[in-house]
Amino acid sequence: MHILPPQFLFRFCFPCYRVKGLPSSGDDQLVDLPAVCRLDDRIWLWTGPHFADVRVGWNESGLGLQVVVRGKERPCRGNADHPRSSDGFWIWLDMRDTRTIHRATRYCHQFYFLPTGAGPDRDQPACGQWKINRALEDAPLASADELLYVCRPQTGGYRMEIFLPAAVLYGFDPESNRRLGFFYTVRDAELGEQTLGLGPEFPFWEDPSLWSTLELVDETVG
């Protein structure tokens, strides 16, 4: 057992490529990101579960994310009234990538996306934004209607397509700031919890100093 987790020895920065035509205006897909946009969390020396393919891209309109979960044999667990106890995808963003602070500022955001949990039978996707615990200041909260999100079931799992418009990302300014703090976790009652590095024994849900970095690069893909 490591006294100091190997992840603490490194500070990782992931390239986030510009994607043209994001979000899609077609009926078939909201977001379709190429393989180069994949965030390969396995380089973190993290031996936890790995069952989700997570990709991210950007353009001046906002950020697009794509999550594909594979390997499930049982239905997803979801309740939109209790997101933390549901299966789903959570992300944390810091529009200033301030790695020296332990409490969130107004530039920090927390979003969640559930494959199920909404509707009369709780079988519809759900999403939202929450305040970050212990934050020094809170970012403006977007309504669920402002978040573009679709989730489609697939054999052995599901596929999420997400677009966060610039209007819901307080402080998003690619012209003056190209580095964003970023962390994610994919939770599944059957498969476990996949994170971008540190595990749930560390308070990544409230401490921006534990997040990694996305660097917005101009190279266009897609």
C-alpha positions in Angstrom: 0.0 0.0 0.0 1.4 3.4 -1.0 1.8 6.0 1.7 1.6 8.7 -1.0 -0.6 7.7 -4.0 1.4 7.7 -7.2 -1.0 10.2 -8.7 0.3 12.9 -6.4 3.7 12.7 -8.1 2.3 14.1 -11.3 0.2 16.9 -12.6 -1.6 15.8 -15.8 -2.7 18.1 -18.6 -5.0 16.6 -21.3 -5.3 18.2 -24.7 -8.9 19.2 -25.6 -9.3 19.6 -29.3 -11.4 22.0 -31.2 -14.3 20.2 -32.8 -16.2 21.8 -35.7 -19.9 21.5 -35.9 -20.4 21.1 -32.2 -23.1 20.6 -31.2 -24.7 18.9 -34.1 -27.8 20.3 -35.6 -28.9 16.9 -36.9 -31.5 14.6 -35.5 -29.3 11.5 -35.1 -26.5 12.8 -32.7 -25.9 15.8 -30.5 -22.2 15.1 -30.0 -19.9 12.6 -31.9 -16.3 13.0 -30.9 -13.4 11.1 -32.6 -11.0 8.8 -30.8 -8.4 11.5 -30.4 -10.7 13.3 -27.9 -10.6 10.3 -25.5 -9.3 11.0 -22.0 -7.2 8.0 -21.2 -7.3 7.9 -17.4 -5.2 4.7 -17.3 -2.0 6.8 -17.5 -2.7 7.9 -14.0 -1.3 4.6 -12.5 -4.9 4.2 -11.2 -5.9 0.5 -10.8 -9.6 1.1 -10.2 -12.4 0.2 -12.5 -12.3 1.1 -16.2 -15.6 0.6 -18.0 -16.3 4.0 -19.6 -14.9 5.7 -22.7 -14.9 9.5 -21.9 -14.2 12.1 -24.6 -14.3 15.9 -24.6 -14.0 18.6 -27.2 -14.5 22.3 -27.5 -15.3 25.3 -29.7 -16.3 28.9 -29.0 -19.9 27.7 -28.4 -18.9 25.6 -25.4 -17.8 22.1 -24.4 -19.0 18.7 -25.7 -18.6 15.4 -23.8 -19.3 11.9 -24.8 -19.5 8.9 -22.4 -19.9 5.3 -23.5 -20.4 2.7 -20.7 -19.9 -1.0 -21.5 -20.0 -4.2 -19.6 -23.4 -3.9 -17.8 -25.7 -6.9 -17.2 -28.2 -5.2 -15.0 -30.4 -2.1 -15.5 -29.1 1.3 -14.3 -30.1 2.6 -10.9 -31.5 6.1 -11.0 -33.5 8.6 -9.1 -33.5 12.2 -10.2 -34.5 13.3 -6.7 -31.3 11.7 -5.3 -28.6 12.0 -7.9 -25.7 11.1 -5.6 -27.2 7.6 -5.0 -27.8 7.1 -8.7 -25.7 5.7 -11.5 -24.3 8.4 -13.7 -21.6 10.8 -14.8 -20.3 13.8 -12.8 -17.9 16.5 -13.9 -16.2 19.4 -12.2 -14.8 22.4 -14.1 -12.7 25.4 -13.0 -12.7 28.1 -15.7 -9.4 29.5 -14.2 -7.6 26.2 -13.4 -6.4 27.6 -10.1 -4.5 24.6 -8.8 -3.4 26.2 -5.5 -6.8 26.5 -3.9 -8.7 23.9 -1.9 -12.2 25.6 -2.0 -14.1 26.3 -5.2 -14.6 29.8 -6.5 -17.4 31.3 -8.7 -15.5 30.0 -11.7 -16.0 26.4 -10.6 -18.9 24.2 -11.7 -20.4 20.8 -10.9 -22.8 19.0 -13.3 -24.4 15.6 -13.2 -25.9 13.4 -15.9 -28.0 10.3 -15.1 -28.9 7.6 -17.7 -32.2 7.0 -15.8 -34.1 8.5 -12.9 -36.6 11.0 -14.4 -40.2 10.6 -15.6 -43.1 8.8 -14.0 -41.3 5.5 -14.2 -37.9 6.9 -13.5 -36.6 5.5 -16.8 -35.8 8.8 -18.5 -32.4 10.6 -18.5 -31.8 13.4 -16.0 -29.2 16.2 -15.6 -28.5 19.3 -13.5 -26.0 21.5 -11.9 -25.3 21.6 -8.1 -23.4 24.0 -5.9 -20.0 22.7 -4.8 -19.6 22.0 -1.1 -17.6 24.5 0.9 -17.2 26.8 -2.0 -15.9 30.3 -1.3 -18.3 31.6 -3.9 -21.0 29.9 -6.0 -21.1 29.9 -9.8 -24.5 30.9 -11.3 -26.7 27.7 -11.5 -28.0 26.7 -14.9 -31.4 25.0 -15.3 -31.6 21.5 -16.7 -33.2 23.0 -19.8 -30.0 24.9 -20.6 -27.9 21.8 -20.6 -28.0 19.8 -23.9 -28.1 16.2 -23.1 -29.2 12.9 -24.6 -28.7 9.3 -23.4 -29.3 6.2 -25.5 -29.2 2.6 -24.3 -26.8 0.3 -26.0 -26.1 -3.4 -25.6 -24.4 -3.9 -22.3 -24.6 -0.2 -21.4 -25.4 3.3 -22.7 -24.1 6.3 -24.5 -24.3 9.9 -23.2 -23.9 12.9 -25.4 -23.6 16.3 -23.6 -23.1 19.9 -24.7 -22.4 22.6 -22.2 -23.1 26.0 -23.9 -20.7 28.8 -23.1 -23.6 30.6 -21.4 -23.7 28.1 -18.6 -20.0 28.1 -18.0 -19.3 31.2 -16.0 -15.9 32.6 -16.9 -15.5 30.5 -20.1 -13.2 32.7 -22.3 -11.0 30.7 -24.7 -9.5 33.9 -26.1 -7.8 34.8 -22.8 -7.7 31.4 -20.9 -7.0 28.1 -22.5 -6.5 26.0 -19.4 -9.5 24.6 -17.4 -9.5 22.6 -14.2 -11.3 19.3 -14.8 -12.3 16.1 -13.0 -14.9 13.4 -13.7 -16.3 10.3 -12.1 -18.6 7.6 -13.6 -20.5 5.8 -10.9 -22.3 2.5 -11.4 -23.7 0.2 -8.7 -22.8 -2.8 -10.8 -19.4 -1.9 -12.3 -17.9 0.4 -9.6 -16.6 4.0 -9.8 -14.2 5.2 -12.5 -12.5 8.5 -11.9 -9.9 10.7 -13.6 -7.1 9.8 -11.3 -7.7 10.0 -7.5 -10.3 7.7 -5.9 -13.2 8.5 -3.6 -10.9 8.4 -0.5 -9.9 12.0 -1.6 -12.5 14.9 -1.6 -12.3 15.7 -5.3 -16.0 16.8 -5.2 -15.0 19.9 -3.3 -11.3 20.5 -3.7 -10.1 22.0 -7.1 -6.5 21.3 -6.2 -7.1 17.6 -6.9 -8.4 18.2 -10.4 -6.4 17.7 -13.6 -6.2 20.2 -16.5 -7.8 20.5 -19.9 -5.8 22.6 -22.4 -8.0 24.0 -25.2 -5.9 23.6 -28.4 -6.7 25.0 -31.8 -6.1 21.9 -33.8 -9.4 21.1 -35.3 -10.7 17.5 -35.5 -14.0 15.9 -36.5 
